[in-house]
Amino acid sequence: MSFKSPADIANSACSAATGKCSLQISQMLFLGFLAGAYISFGGFLYTVVTQDLSQYVGLGLSKLVGGASFTVGLMLVIIAGGELFTGNCLIPIGALAGCVTLKEILKNWVVVYFANLIGSLFLAYLIYRTGLAGDAVGSNALKIASGKMSLPFGIAFSRGILCNWLVVLAVWMAMAAEDIVSKIFAIFFPIMAFVASGFEHSIANMYFMALGILLKNNEGLVSQAGLSSHSLDAISVSGFLNNIIPVTLGNIIGGVVFVALFYYLAYKDKFKA
């Protein structure tokens, strides 16, 4: 076959978990920073593409095109190389198969999550400094940030589960691919689906919400966005935490339980010693 079978992917995932947990902390930091930046590039492209598209093609198609544009982020992570916390929620399959330890997984998650945060914040600040997040793009960025920071805990948590179920499936499917074009297609559809559906990705949200906080004091953009005082108040550090905590927890469950655990249980007799 020109692609790996699901059982072969499970073994590849175990080998990948070993490799990721063997990285030095400095490598995790550099690659994690890059992954946070790469996802943020996809986030900014999404903001640009969707700024006015719905008035021409309707909301549904606007979400579809926006989701398609966002896929560039994970393509950069997987093909160019990067350590992404949400993708690394697949690593526990290695612990279940005896390839890595829980301590090694937690070390990877903590370092990579922190590095993703720094990369996301850096890109948000850099985009802010370019002046490209003005007018319709900036008002769209404010609306996106406000919408995320206003979500109730349970809704954000549920959307986080569904998001990373698809993101880790994209990583899983990319492992099946034997060439770059196949990897691109394996990544494209699950990521497009999660974005178009409105699910919540913790690392992308770090960027979206940070940019919103930076733009909040621009009265012209606030007026153009048409945000109420309540919606504007949600764009804050507390609003950031209000979203990032439940979404991160949901992302962990979505990736660990519905991909890593379920595929381990399905193929546990197929793992190579």
The 8 nearest C-alpha neighbors of each residue, nearest first, counted from 0:
[[1, 2, 3, 4, 177, 176, 175, 7],
 [0, 2, 177, 3, 176, 175, 178, 181],
 [3, 1, 176, 175, 0, 177, 4, 174],
 [4, 2, 175, 7, 8, 5, 176, 0],
 [3, 5, 7, 6, 8, 2, 175, 0],
 [4, 6, 8, 7, 9, 3, 175, 266],
 [7, 5, 9, 8, 4, 266, 269, 10],
 [6, 8, 4, 10, 9, 5, 3, 11],
 [7, 9, 11, 5, 10, 6, 175, 12],
 [10, 8, 12, 6, 7, 11, 5, 13],
 [9, 11, 13, 7, 12, 8, 270, 14],
 [12, 10, 8, 14, 13, 9, 15, 7],
 [13, 11, 15, 9, 10, 14, 8, 16],
 [12, 14, 93, 10, 16, 11, 15, 92],
 [13, 15, 11, 17, 16, 12, 10, 18],
 [16, 14, 12, 18, 17, 13, 11, 19],
 [17, 15, 90, 13, 19, 14, 18, 93],
 [18, 16, 14, 20, 15, 19, 99, 21],
 [19, 17, 15, 21, 16, 20, 14, 22],
 [18, 20, 16, 21, 22, 17, 15, 107],
 [19, 21, 17, 18, 22, 103, 16, 107],
 [22, 20, 18, 19, 17, 23, 103, 16],
 [23, 21, 19, 20, 26, 27, 24, 18],
 [22, 24, 26, 25, 27, 21, 20, 28],
 [23, 25, 27, 26, 28, 22, 110, 107],
 [24, 26, 28, 23, 27, 29, 22, 30],
 [27, 25, 23, 29, 28, 24, 30, 22],
 [26, 28, 24, 30, 25, 31, 29, 111],
 [29, 27, 31, 25, 114, 26, 30, 32],
 [28, 30, 32, 26, 31, 27, 25, 33],
 [31, 29, 81, 82, 33, 27, 32, 28],
 [32, 30, 82, 114, 111, 115, 28, 34],
 [31, 33, 118, 114, 115, 29, 35, 30],
 [34, 32, 36, 30, 31, 35, 81, 37],
 [33, 35, 81, 37, 31, 36, 76, 32],
 [36, 34, 115, 118, 119, 32, 38, 33],
 [35, 37, 118, 39, 33, 119, 34, 38],
 [38, 36, 34, 72, 40, 39, 35, 33],
 [37, 39, 72, 41, 35, 40, 36, 203],
 [38, 40, 42, 36, 41, 37, 206, 119],
 [41, 39, 37, 43, 42, 38, 44, 36],
 [40, 42, 69, 72, 44, 38, 39, 43],
 [43, 41, 39, 45, 40, 44, 69, 38],
 [42, 44, 46, 40, 45, 41, 39, 47],
 [43, 45, 41, 47, 46, 42, 48, 40],
 [44, 46, 65, 42, 48, 43, 69, 47],
 [47, 45, 43, 44, 49, 48, 50, 140],
 [46, 48, 44, 50, 45, 136, 49, 43],
 [47, 49, 45, 46, 50, 65, 44, 52],
 [48, 50, 52, 46, 51, 47, 65, 45],
 [49, 51, 47, 136, 139, 48, 135, 46],
 [52, 50, 49, 53, 54, 135, 48, 55],
 [51, 53, 49, 55, 54, 61, 50, 56],
 [52, 54, 57, 58, 61, 56, 55, 51],
 [55, 53, 52, 57, 56, 51, 58, 61],
 [54, 56, 53, 52, 57, 51, 61, 58],
 [57, 55, 53, 60, 54, 52, 61, 58],
 [58, 56, 53, 59, 60, 54, 55, 61],
 [57, 59, 53, 61, 60, 62, 56, 54],
 [58, 60, 62, 61, 57, 63, 53, 56],
 [61, 59, 63, 62, 58, 57, 56, 64],
 [60, 62, 58, 53, 64, 59, 63, 52],
 [61, 63, 195, 65, 59, 60, 64, 66],
 [64, 62, 60, 195, 66, 61, 65, 67],
 [65, 63, 67, 61, 66, 62, 60, 68],
 [66, 64, 62, 45, 68, 67, 63, 49],
 [65, 67, 191, 194, 195, 63, 69, 64],
 [66, 68, 191, 64, 65, 69, 70, 63],
 [67, 69, 65, 66, 70, 45, 64, 71],
 [70, 68, 41, 66, 71, 45, 67, 42],
 [71, 69, 72, 68, 187, 67, 190, 73],
 [70, 72, 74, 69, 41, 73, 75, 68],
 [73, 71, 38, 41, 37, 70, 75, 74],
 [72, 74, 76, 75, 71, 70, 77, 38],
 [75, 73, 71, 77, 72, 76, 78, 183],
 [74, 76, 79, 73, 72, 78, 77, 37],
 [77, 75, 81, 73, 80, 74, 34, 79],
 [76, 78, 80, 74, 75, 79, 73, 81],
 [77, 79, 75, 80, 74, 76, 179, 182],
 [80, 78, 75, 76, 77, 81, 74, 34],
 [81, 79, 76, 77, 78, 75, 30, 82],
 [80, 82, 30, 76, 34, 33, 31, 83],
 [81, 83, 31, 30, 34, 111, 27, 84],
 [84, 82, 86, 34, 85, 31, 87, 81],
 [85, 83, 87, 112, 86, 111, 108, 88],
 [84, 86, 87, 88, 83, 250, 163, 251],
 [87, 85, 88, 83, 167, 84, 89, 170],
 [88, 86, 84, 89, 85, 90, 83, 108],
 [87, 89, 254, 86, 85, 90, 255, 251],
 [88, 90, 87, 259, 91, 255, 254, 92],
 [89, 91, 16, 92, 87, 88, 93, 104],
 [92, 90, 94, 93, 89, 259, 95, 255],
 [91, 93, 259, 95, 90, 94, 89, 263],
 [94, 92, 13, 98, 91, 96, 95, 99],
 [95, 93, 99, 91, 97, 96, 100, 92],
 [94, 96, 92, 93, 97, 91, 263, 98],
 [97, 95, 93, 94, 98, 92, 13, 270],
 [96, 98, 94, 95, 99, 93, 100, 92],
 [99, 97, 93, 94, 96, 17, 13, 100],
 [100, 98, 94, 93, 97, 17, 103, 101],
 [101, 99, 103, 102, 94, 104, 98, 97],
 [100, 102, 104, 103, 105, 94, 99, 91],
 [101, 103, 105, 100, 104, 106, 99, 107],
 [104, 102, 106, 100, 101, 105, 20, 107],
 [105, 103, 101, 107, 106, 102, 108, 100],
 [104, 106, 108, 102, 107, 103, 109, 101],
 [105, 107, 103, 104, 109, 108, 102, 110],
 [108, 106, 104, 105, 110, 109, 111, 20],
 [107, 109, 105, 111, 106, 110, 112, 84],
 [110, 108, 112, 106, 111, 107, 105, 113],
 [111, 109, 113, 107, 112, 108, 114, 106],
 [110, 112, 114, 31, 108, 113, 109, 84],
 [113, 111, 115, 109, 84, 114, 110, 108],
 [112, 114, 116, 110, 111, 115, 109, 117],
 [115, 113, 32, 31, 111, 117, 28, 116],
 [116, 114, 35, 31, 32, 112, 118, 113],
 [115, 117, 113, 119, 114, 118, 120, 112],
 [118, 116, 114, 120, 119, 115, 121, 32],
 [119, 117, 32, 35, 36, 115, 121, 116],
 [118, 120, 35, 206, 116, 36, 122, 121],
 [121, 119, 123, 117, 122, 118, 206, 116],
 [122, 120, 118, 124, 119, 123, 117, 125],
 [123, 121, 125, 119, 124, 120, 36, 126],
 [122, 124, 120, 210, 126, 121, 125, 206],
 [123, 125, 127, 121, 122, 126, 120, 128],
 [124, 126, 122, 128, 127, 123, 121, 129],
 [127, 125, 129, 123, 128, 124, 122, 131],
 [126, 128, 124, 125, 129, 130, 132, 123],
 [127, 129, 125, 126, 130, 124, 131, 132],
 [130, 128, 126, 131, 127, 125, 132, 124],
 [131, 129, 132, 128, 127, 133, 126, 125],
 [130, 132, 129, 133, 126, 127, 136, 137],
 [133, 131, 137, 136, 130, 127, 126, 134],
 [132, 134, 137, 131, 136, 130, 135, 220],
 [133, 135, 137, 136, 138, 220, 132, 223],
 [136, 134, 138, 137, 50, 139, 133, 51],
 [137, 135, 139, 132, 50, 133, 138, 134],
 [136, 138, 133, 132, 140, 139, 134, 135],
 [137, 139, 224, 141, 220, 135, 140, 136],
 [138, 140, 142, 136, 137, 141, 50, 135],
 [139, 141, 137, 143, 138, 142, 211, 144],
 [142, 140, 211, 138, 144, 139, 143, 145],
 [141, 143, 139, 145, 144, 140, 146, 138],
 [142, 144, 140, 146, 141, 145, 139, 147],
 [145, 143, 208, 141, 211, 147, 146, 142],
 [146, 144, 142, 148, 147, 234, 143, 230],
 [145, 147, 143, 149, 144, 148, 142, 150],
 [146, 148, 144, 149, 145, 150, 143, 242],
 [147, 149, 238, 145, 242, 146, 150, 233],
 [148, 150, 146, 147, 233, 145, 151, 238],
 [149, 151, 147, 148, 155, 154, 152, 146],
 [152, 150, 154, 153, 155, 149, 241, 242],
 [153, 151, 155, 154, 245, 156, 150, 241],
 [154, 152, 156, 155, 151, 157, 245, 150],
 [153, 155, 157, 156, 151, 152, 158, 150],
 [156, 154, 158, 152, 246, 153, 157, 245],
 [157, 155, 245, 249, 246, 159, 153, 154],
 [158, 156, 160, 154, 159, 155, 153, 249],
 [157, 159, 198, 155, 199, 161, 160, 156],
 [158, 160, 249, 246, 199, 250, 156, 162],
 [161, 159, 253, 249, 250, 157, 158, 162],
 [162, 160, 164, 158, 159, 163, 253, 198],
 [163, 161, 198, 159, 160, 193, 164, 165],
 [162, 164, 166, 250, 253, 165, 254, 160],
 [163, 165, 253, 254, 161, 162, 167, 166],
 [166, 164, 168, 163, 189, 162, 167, 169],
 [167, 165, 163, 169, 168, 164, 190, 162],
 [166, 168, 170, 169, 86, 165, 254, 164],
 [167, 169, 171, 165, 166, 170, 172, 164],
 [170, 168, 186, 166, 172, 167, 171, 189],
 [169, 171, 167, 173, 168, 172, 174, 86],
 [172, 170, 168, 174, 169, 173, 167, 175],
 [171, 173, 175, 169, 174, 185, 170, 168],
 [174, 172, 182, 170, 185, 176, 175, 171],
 [175, 173, 172, 171, 176, 8, 170, 11],
 [174, 176, 3, 172, 2, 173, 8, 177],
 [177, 175, 2, 173, 182, 181, 174, 178],
 [176, 178, 2, 1, 175, 181, 179, 182],
 [179, 177, 181, 180, 176, 182, 183, 1],
 [178, 180, 182, 181, 183, 177, 78, 176],
 [181, 179, 183, 182, 178, 184, 176, 185],
 [180, 182, 184, 176, 183, 179, 178, 185],
 [181, 183, 173, 185, 179, 176, 180, 184],
 [184, 182, 180, 186, 181, 185, 187, 179],
 [183, 185, 187, 181, 186, 182, 180, 188],
 [186, 184, 182, 173, 183, 172, 187, 169],
 [187, 185, 169, 183, 184, 188, 182, 189],
 [188, 186, 184, 190, 70, 185, 191, 183],
 [187, 189, 191, 190, 186, 192, 185, 184],
 [190, 188, 192, 165, 191, 169, 187, 186],
 [191, 189, 193, 192, 188, 187, 70, 166],
 [190, 192, 66, 67, 188, 194, 189, 193],
 [193, 191, 189, 190, 195, 194, 196, 188],
 [192, 194, 196, 190, 162, 198, 195, 191],
 [195, 193, 66, 197, 196, 191, 192, 198],
 [194, 196, 62, 66, 63, 192, 197, 193],
 [197, 195, 193, 194, 198, 192, 62, 191],
 [198, 196, 194, 195, 193, 199, 158, 62],
 [197, 199, 158, 162, 193, 196, 194, 159],
 [198, 200, 159, 158, 162, 246, 201, 197],
 [201, 199, 203, 202, 204, 159, 162, 246],
 [200, 202, 204, 247, 203, 246, 243, 205],
 [201, 203, 205, 204, 200, 35, 115, 116],
 [204, 202, 205, 206, 200, 201, 38, 39],
 [203, 205, 207, 201, 206, 202, 208, 200],
 [206, 204, 202, 203, 208, 207, 209, 119],
 [205, 207, 119, 209, 204, 203, 208, 123],
 [208, 206, 204, 210, 209, 144, 205, 211],
 [207, 209, 144, 211, 210, 206, 205, 204],
 [210, 208, 212, 206, 211, 207, 205, 123],
 [211, 209, 123, 213, 212, 208, 207, 206],
 [210, 212, 141, 208, 214, 144, 209, 213],
 [213, 211, 209, 215, 210, 214, 234, 235],
 [212, 214, 210, 211, 215, 209, 127, 216],
 [215, 213, 211, 212, 217, 216, 210, 141],
 [214, 216, 212, 217, 213, 211, 221, 141],
 [217, 215, 214, 218, 213, 221, 212, 220],
 [216, 218, 220, 219, 215, 214, 221, 213],
 [219, 217, 221, 220, 216, 222, 215, 223],
 [218, 220, 222, 221, 217, 223, 134, 224],
 [221, 219, 223, 138, 222, 217, 218, 224],
 [222, 220, 218, 224, 223, 219, 217, 226],
 [221, 223, 225, 219, 220, 224, 218, 226],
 [224, 222, 220, 225, 221, 138, 219, 134],
 [223, 225, 138, 221, 222, 226, 220, 142],
 [226, 224, 222, 223, 221, 227, 138, 142],
 [227, 225, 224, 230, 231, 221, 228, 222],
 [226, 228, 230, 229, 231, 225, 232, 221],
 [227, 229, 231, 230, 232, 226, 233, 225],
 [228, 230, 232, 227, 231, 233, 226, 149],
 [231, 229, 227, 233, 232, 228, 226, 145],
 [230, 232, 228, 233, 229, 234, 226, 227],
 [231, 233, 229, 234, 230, 228, 235, 238],
 [234, 232, 230, 238, 231, 235, 148, 149],
 [235, 233, 232, 231, 145, 238, 212, 148],
 [234, 236, 238, 237, 233, 212, 239, 232],
 [235, 237, 239, 238, 240, 234, 212, 241],
 [238, 236, 240, 239, 235, 241, 233, 234],
 [239, 237, 148, 241, 235, 233, 236, 240],
 [238, 240, 236, 237, 241, 242, 148, 243],
 [241, 239, 243, 237, 242, 238, 244, 236],
 [240, 242, 238, 239, 237, 243, 244, 148],
 [243, 241, 240, 148, 239, 244, 245, 246],
 [242, 244, 240, 246, 247, 245, 201, 241],
 [243, 245, 247, 246, 242, 240, 241, 248],
 [246, 244, 156, 248, 247, 155, 243, 152],
 [245, 247, 159, 156, 249, 243, 155, 248],
 [248, 246, 250, 244, 249, 201, 245, 243],
 [249, 247, 245, 251, 250, 246, 244, 252],
 [248, 250, 160, 159, 156, 246, 252, 247],
 [249, 251, 159, 163, 160, 247, 253, 248],
 [252, 250, 248, 249, 254, 253, 255, 88],
 [251, 253, 249, 255, 256, 250, 254, 160],
 [254, 252, 160, 164, 163, 250, 251, 257],
 [253, 255, 164, 88, 163, 258, 251, 252],
 [254, 256, 259, 252, 88, 251, 258, 253],
 [257, 255, 260, 252, 258, 254, 253, 259],
 [256, 258, 261, 253, 254, 255, 260, 164],
 [257, 259, 261, 254, 256, 260, 262, 255],
 [260, 258, 92, 255, 89, 262, 261, 256],
 [261, 259, 256, 263, 262, 258, 255, 264],
 [260, 262, 264, 263, 258, 257, 259, 265],
 [263, 261, 265, 264, 260, 259, 258, 266],
 [262, 264, 260, 267, 266, 265, 261, 259],
 [265, 263, 261, 267, 262, 266, 260, 268],
 [264, 266, 262, 263, 267, 261, 268, 260],
 [265, 267, 269, 263, 268, 264, 6, 262],
 [268, 266, 263, 264, 269, 270, 265, 96],
 [267, 269, 266, 270, 265, 271, 264, 263],
 [270, 268, 266, 267, 271, 6, 10, 7],
 [271, 269, 268, 10, 267, 272, 266, 96],
 [272, 270, 269, 10, 268, 96, 267, 13],
 [271, 270, 96, 269, 97, 98, 10, 268]]
